[in-house]
Amino acid sequence: MTEQREVLRQQMLQPVQQLLKDSGINESCVPGLKLYRSNAPTSATPTLYEPTLCLLLQGSKQILLGEEMLQYNPLQYLLVPVMLPVSGKIIRASSNEPYLGVSISLDLRELTELVIDLGDKVPRQPQPARGISIGDADLDLLSVFQRIFALLQRPQDIAVLYPLLKRELLYRLLLGPAGSHLREFTLLDSQASRIGKVIDTLRQRFNQPLRIKELADVAHLSESALFQAFKAVTSMSPLQFQKQLRLNEARRIMLYEGLEAATASYKVGYESPSQFSREYSRLFGAPPKADVARFRQSV
């Protein structure tokens, strides 16, 4: 089985290496499919994961979720059913053996429909679902990825075949070890689904004052139960989560809209520029102006 997995890995490496010659992200011709390459290790970089399924083909990465460190290695999948702020750094990459990976965006509505169709075939989660998981991709899952990768060289087939392959990909996930994890985020009244609604609320209102009572009402939980459930899914408190949303959005505003730090801080809900600068420096490792300058020099 190890040899078969390696054969599939080599078959997938070829189109990625052909499309990505330099470090960066490529929005491929397949809808929702992104390709990643890095020719060198990177420093820890805070970012927001949207609901996504990733597969690593080469290299290694460390991901920090709250205070929990996760290791992500070749032929492993990274599954994120809800938006999460994390910090990640590539720890193994070189020009000869670059870090190479792929991500496919997830639609929870599609997952929910498939969970309903499969019924009791999807295993139940014995413990609270976490917002992120890493596991070894089996032959069935890798086979679907390989056929999706083949579409990169046959774009005329994408419109017909990709919807079928994506549904098969979700099917393989749901029937595999990650199935119980995913299932919890689709069930109407599960703890994971309730926290998903809280995350959506925080996303929509991240620049407004945080009222725990309102978030608890959204989840139909007591305030203490909300804290416990939110931490189980995200490894952080609602306040820490909101803070990372604010700081990531402020960074995006400064980088891509060209606004000054003080203006960006007000737009994301900070009343004190000095507090914003302190918290920004703590997350990104440098004050806003220096961080933006450093980022632009590296591009």
C-alpha atoms as one frame of an Amber mdcrd trajectory, in Angstrom:
protein
   0.000   0.000   0.000   2.883   2.367   0.748   4.229   1.844  -2.775   0.814
   2.537  -4.314   0.475   5.763  -2.334   3.920   6.856  -3.524   2.990   6.133
  -7.150  -0.075   8.354  -6.816   2.013  11.067  -5.146   4.461  11.115  -8.047
   1.593  11.300 -10.540   0.205  14.340  -8.720   3.557  16.063  -8.303   4.094
  16.368 -12.052   1.208  18.749 -12.936   1.806  20.872  -9.826   5.501  21.327
 -10.606   4.681  22.191 -14.214   2.193  24.867 -13.198   4.143  26.324 -10.271
   7.755  27.164 -11.097   8.201  29.766  -8.341   7.035  30.112  -4.745   3.461
  31.272  -4.454  -0.206  30.388  -4.740  -1.923  29.480  -7.991  -5.693  29.769
  -8.485  -6.015  26.836 -10.852  -8.490  26.343 -13.705 -10.454  23.964 -11.461
 -12.968  25.993  -9.392 -11.955  26.204  -5.720  -8.652  24.360  -6.289  -5.479
  26.193  -5.231  -1.881  25.040  -5.626   0.895  26.026  -3.208   4.666  26.068
  -3.604   7.526  27.290  -1.443  11.200  26.847  -2.297  12.372  27.569   1.252
  11.187  27.320   4.858   9.134  30.258   6.114   8.669  32.037   9.415   5.405
  31.645  11.314   2.654  33.518   9.477  -0.815  34.125  10.950  -3.609  33.504
   8.463  -7.293  32.636   8.201  -8.312  29.199   6.982 -11.642  29.110   5.189
 -13.510  25.772   5.173 -11.102  23.655   3.175  -9.530  20.278   2.516  -5.788
  20.272   1.831  -3.363  17.591   0.681   0.399  17.884   1.121   2.552  16.306
  -1.588   6.027  17.379  -0.509   7.677  19.218   2.388   6.425  19.732   5.943
   4.560  22.406   7.853   3.775  23.252  11.462   0.390  24.783  12.301  -0.363
  26.555  15.570  -4.022  26.570  16.589  -4.393  28.455  19.844  -1.649  26.866
  21.948  -1.723  23.540  20.105   1.017  22.696  17.579   0.156  20.352  14.704
   2.556  18.712  12.247   1.523  18.372   8.589   3.515  15.919   6.429   3.409
  14.480   2.864   0.351  12.421   1.878  -1.587  13.769   4.846  -4.820  15.710
   4.539  -5.635  18.836   6.520  -9.362  19.239   7.127 -10.869  22.557   8.299
 -14.710  22.556   8.286 -15.056  26.099   9.741 -13.169  29.348   9.363 -10.212
  29.381  11.762  -7.381  31.813  12.490  -4.104  29.876  12.714  -0.379  30.462
  12.414   1.645  28.270  10.077   5.259  27.901   9.066   6.860  25.690   6.438
   9.706  23.777   8.069  10.903  21.608   5.176  11.358  23.007   1.668  14.176
  23.670  -0.790  14.633  24.564  -4.451  15.329  20.884  -5.203  12.421  19.583
  -3.103   9.949  22.449  -2.697   6.948  22.462  -0.418   4.015  21.491  -2.668
   0.387  21.251  -1.665  -3.177  21.706  -2.808  -6.394  22.926  -1.222 -10.038
  22.467  -2.222 -12.713  24.738  -0.789 -15.520  23.031   1.124 -19.217  23.851
   0.982 -21.015  22.676   4.126 -24.327  22.651   2.247 -22.960  20.025  -0.145
 -21.637  18.059   2.828 -24.965  18.254   4.652 -26.845  16.929   1.608 -24.426
  14.015   1.325 -24.635  13.240   5.063 -28.420  13.048   4.716 -28.099  10.744
   1.688 -25.651   8.448   3.487 -27.605   8.321   6.751 -26.184   5.894   9.312
 -23.263   4.963   7.052 -21.383   8.023   8.365 -19.799   7.194  11.749 -20.730
   9.224  14.829 -18.231  11.353  16.758 -17.638  10.016  20.283 -15.908  13.222
  21.451 -16.383  16.961  20.719 -15.311  17.777  17.146 -12.281  20.006  16.690
 -12.124  22.725  14.077  -9.087  21.214  12.406  -7.773  17.702  11.885  -4.841
  16.039  10.155  -4.770  12.433   8.981  -3.111  10.065   6.532  -4.808  10.040
   3.121  -5.729   6.482   2.140  -5.654   5.053  -1.378  -9.314   5.837  -2.060
  -8.888   9.496  -1.149  -5.596   9.833  -3.036  -7.145   8.238  -6.116  -9.832
  10.936  -6.235  -7.229  13.681  -5.765  -5.154  12.178  -8.591  -8.129  12.255
 -10.958  -8.855  15.856  -9.990  -5.219  16.748 -10.674  -5.520  15.119 -14.102
  -8.148  17.752 -14.957  -5.429  20.419 -14.773  -4.117  18.989 -18.038  -7.597
  18.401 -19.519  -9.527  21.624 -18.781 -12.198  20.711 -21.338 -13.358  17.949
 -18.940 -13.684  20.155 -15.844 -17.301  21.299 -16.248 -18.631  17.738 -16.470
 -16.221  15.681 -14.357 -15.208  17.980 -11.494 -18.649  18.138  -9.784 -18.734
  14.324  -9.833 -15.183  14.013  -8.524 -15.760  16.559  -5.769 -18.837  14.659
  -4.602 -16.796  11.451  -4.581 -14.086  13.251  -2.602 -16.615  14.271   0.064
 -18.045  10.730   0.010 -14.604   9.220   0.677 -13.999  11.708   3.478 -17.320
  10.998   5.158 -16.842   7.227   5.058 -13.226   7.452   6.292 -11.669   8.354
   9.647 -12.560  12.041   9.152 -16.238  11.271   8.558 -17.408  11.556  12.150
 -15.519  14.839  12.475 -17.152  16.322   9.386 -20.584  14.974  10.259 -20.728
  16.962  13.498 -20.439  20.253  11.614 -23.444  19.416   9.431 -25.896  18.295
  12.130 -28.394  20.982  13.067 -28.144  20.682  16.841 -24.646  19.309  17.417
 -22.114  21.195  19.516 -19.843  21.686  16.510 -22.699  23.078  14.420 -23.650
  25.510  17.202 -20.091  26.770  17.442 -20.053  27.085  13.654 -22.973  29.522
  13.972 -21.067  31.495  16.612 -18.041  31.668  14.292 -20.286  32.976  11.493
 -21.615  35.644  13.870 -18.107  36.667  14.886 -17.087  36.827  11.241 -19.971
  39.118  10.353 -19.578  41.345  13.432 -15.870  41.098  14.257 -15.487  44.907
  14.379 -18.265  45.329  16.966 -18.014  45.012  20.769 -18.096  41.382  21.878
 -21.033  40.416  24.101 -20.717  36.857  25.325 -24.413  36.709  26.235 -25.379
  37.350  22.582 -23.006  34.629  21.365 -24.360  32.206  23.968 -27.894  32.947
  22.735 -26.826  32.201  19.145 -25.512  28.799  20.263 -28.420  28.148  22.683
 -25.849  27.500  25.406 -25.047  29.017  28.772 -22.056  31.368  28.811 -19.863
  28.804  30.614 -20.917  26.027  28.220 -20.178  28.322  25.268 -16.619  28.913
  26.492 -16.003  25.187  26.899 -17.523  24.248  23.537 -15.822  27.102  21.664
 -12.434  26.150  23.103 -12.978  22.480  22.199 -13.535  23.402  18.534 -11.094
  26.303  18.078  -8.524  25.910  20.908  -9.132  29.556  21.844 -11.729  31.751
  23.543 -14.281  33.837  21.590 -12.335  36.981  22.556  -9.035  35.562  21.259
 -10.812  34.445  18.088 -12.298  37.910  17.505  -8.930  39.546  18.120  -7.254
  37.411  15.464 -10.063  38.150  12.994  -9.592  41.882  13.597  -5.828  41.810
  13.237  -5.871  39.676  10.097  -8.433  41.990   8.488  -6.417  45.068   9.484
  -3.341  43.555   7.854  -5.302  42.851   4.675  -6.584  46.446   4.623  -3.081
  47.891   4.993  -1.534  45.562   2.410  -4.180  45.662  -0.289  -6.090  48.913
   0.300  -3.053  50.996   1.246  -4.554  52.487   4.425  -2.480  53.668   7.366
  -2.362  51.637  10.572  -4.502  54.065  12.575  -7.270  54.066   9.947  -7.158
  50.275   9.612  -7.344  49.842  13.380 -10.521  51.937  13.620 -12.107  50.084
  10.697 -11.699  46.727  12.455 -13.039  47.971  15.795 -10.058  49.216  17.815
 -10.506  52.466  19.730  -6.861  52.747  20.782  -4.130  52.785  18.084  -1.502
  51.981  20.717  -3.398  48.880  21.848  -3.794  47.874  18.202  -0.045  48.257
  17.606   0.821  46.172  20.690  -1.535  43.338  19.777  -0.533  43.458  16.106
   3.157  43.197  17.037   2.417  40.251  19.308   0.640  38.360  16.518   2.732
  39.264  13.461   6.133  39.756  15.132   6.550  43.416  14.119   4.654  46.737
  14.383   2.130  47.370  11.575   4.291  49.701   9.459   7.379  47.483   9.688
   5.382  44.328   8.989   3.751  45.790   5.875   7.127  47.033   4.584   8.692
  43.621   5.222   5.872  41.843   3.407   6.099  44.095   0.337   9.869  43.649
   0.121   9.455  39.860   0.152   6.959  39.820  -2.741
